[in-house]
Amino acid sequence: MRFVAVVSERAEFDRWLRAQAAPAHAPRTPQQQAGQQAFLRNGCGACHAVRGTRARGTVGPDLTHVGSRLELAAGTLPNDAAAFERWISAARNAIRCIRNSSAGTRNTSRCS
């Protein structure tokens, strides 16, 4: 696991901290709106919180302002569209496998 430390002047840090504590901005573009709807429709909010939305999960990390992070997944992925796609695909696969094993399903051949 790796994390990036950013050093800044106190006033700049205080502005950053206030911004991070704020709720998520409302989606402005059709793409952002579609992303928010997909997140909410697919049940992601059952595990993840996004402040300012109805997503209030506590099992997974809070994803408010995730787009502003320098890296994803504890420093294992860059914060870009391709990495997000890989990260979400991997999460979907892991969730499917957990559900299958919980339900007693034996076909987990595509679980990794």
C-alpha positions as CSV (number, residue, x, y, z in Angstrom):
1,M,0.0,0.0,0.0
2,R,1.3,3.4,-0.9
3,F,0.1,6.9,-0.2
4,V,1.3,10.3,-1.6
5,A,1.9,13.0,0.9
6,V,1.3,16.6,-0.2
7,V,3.0,19.4,1.8
8,S,1.3,22.8,1.7
9,E,1.2,26.0,3.6
10,R,-1.3,26.1,6.4
11,A,-3.8,28.4,4.7
12,E,-3.8,26.2,1.6
13,F,-4.2,23.1,3.7
14,D,-7.2,24.6,5.6
15,R,-8.9,25.5,2.2
16,W,-8.3,21.9,1.0
17,L,-9.6,20.4,4.3
18,R,-12.8,22.6,4.1
19,A,-13.4,21.5,0.5
20,Q,-12.9,17.8,1.4
21,A,-15.5,18.1,4.2
22,A,-18.1,19.6,1.9
23,P,-20.8,17.5,0.2
24,A,-20.2,16.4,-3.4
25,H,-21.0,18.9,-6.1
26,A,-24.2,18.3,-8.0
27,P,-23.5,16.7,-11.4
28,R,-23.4,19.4,-14.1
29,T,-22.9,17.5,-17.4
30,P,-25.0,14.7,-18.9
31,Q,-22.1,12.3,-18.4
32,Q,-21.8,13.2,-14.7
33,Q,-25.5,12.9,-14.2
34,A,-25.5,9.5,-15.9
35,G,-22.6,8.4,-13.7
36,Q,-24.4,9.5,-10.5
37,Q,-27.5,7.7,-11.6
38,A,-25.6,4.5,-12.4
39,F,-23.9,4.6,-9.0
40,L,-27.2,5.0,-7.2
41,R,-29.1,2.6,-9.4
42,N,-26.6,-0.2,-9.1
43,G,-26.6,-0.2,-5.3
44,C,-23.1,1.2,-4.8
45,G,-24.5,3.4,-2.0
46,A,-25.2,0.3,0.1
47,C,-21.5,0.1,0.8
48,H,-20.1,3.6,-0.1
49,A,-21.1,7.0,1.0
50,V,-21.1,10.1,-1.1
51,R,-22.0,13.1,1.0
52,G,-24.8,15.2,-0.5
53,T,-26.5,12.1,-2.1
54,R,-28.7,9.3,-0.7
55,A,-25.6,7.0,-0.8
56,R,-24.8,6.5,2.9
57,G,-23.0,3.2,3.1
58,T,-20.4,2.6,5.7
59,V,-18.7,-0.7,4.7
60,G,-16.6,0.7,1.8
61,P,-14.7,3.9,1.7
62,D,-16.4,7.3,1.4
63,L,-16.2,8.2,-2.3
64,T,-17.1,11.9,-1.9
65,H,-14.6,13.8,-4.0
66,V,-12.9,10.6,-5.2
67,G,-12.2,12.4,-8.5
68,S,-9.9,14.9,-6.8
69,R,-7.7,12.2,-5.4
70,L,-4.2,11.8,-6.8
71,E,-4.4,8.1,-6.9
72,L,-7.0,5.3,-6.4
73,A,-7.1,2.1,-4.4
74,A,-4.5,3.0,-1.8
75,G,-2.0,4.2,-4.4
76,T,-2.2,1.1,-6.6
77,L,-3.9,2.9,-9.6
78,P,-3.6,6.3,-11.2
79,N,-6.7,8.5,-11.0
80,D,-7.8,8.4,-14.6
81,A,-10.8,7.0,-16.6
82,A,-9.1,3.7,-17.6
83,A,-8.0,3.0,-14.0
84,F,-11.6,3.8,-12.7
85,E,-13.0,1.3,-15.3
86,R,-10.5,-1.4,-14.2
87,W,-11.2,-0.7,-10.5
88,I,-15.0,-0.8,-10.9
89,S,-14.9,-3.9,-13.0
90,A,-12.7,-5.7,-10.4
91,A,-15.1,-4.6,-7.6
92,R,-18.1,-5.9,-9.6
93,N,-16.4,-9.3,-10.0
94,A,-15.5,-9.5,-6.3
95,I,-19.0,-8.6,-5.2
96,R,-20.5,-11.2,-7.6
97,C,-18.1,-13.9,-6.2
98,I,-19.0,-13.0,-2.6
99,R,-22.7,-13.2,-3.4
100,N,-22.2,-16.6,-5.2
101,S,-20.2,-18.1,-2.3
102,S,-22.7,-16.7,0.2
103,A,-25.6,-18.3,-1.7
104,G,-23.7,-21.6,-1.9
105,T,-23.1,-21.4,-5.7
106,R,-20.1,-23.5,-6.7
107,N,-19.4,-21.9,-10.1
108,T,-16.7,-19.3,-9.1
109,S,-14.5,-20.1,-12.1
110,R,-14.4,-16.5,-13.2
111,C,-13.6,-15.2,-9.7
112,S,-10.1,-13.8,-9.2
